[in-house]
């Protein structure tokens, strides 16, 4: 399991590694620019702190992809993940 947690709005999203890989595949097909960002800033108590620029770009890519998603489960996961990213500083672990 992996958890993304917003320190700003206290929202979180958790999923299995398989689901994370599936969503990462969908997002990376939409934007190769995600490879240009350093995703991790630092660590804190075994949590990884995500880079603010990476989170902002990822949120933009999710917004673009939402229009094309037909699978309801993935659509809902992306909506929640977008809410987490819009809340400020994000950690995952």
LINDABEL-V617405 format. One record per run of one state. SS is the DSSP state (helix for helix, strand for strand, loop for the rest). FROM is the first residue (numbers start at 1). TO is the last residue. Records with the same first field share a line. If there is no record, write none. Layout:
SS = FROM-TO / FROM-TO
//
This chain:
loop = 1-1 / 7-11 / 16-16 / 31-31 / 37-39 / 45-46 / 51-51 / 67-71 / 86-89 / 93-93
strand = 2-6 / 12-15 / 40-44 / 47-50 / 90-92
helix = 17-30 / 32-36 / 52-66 / 72-85
//
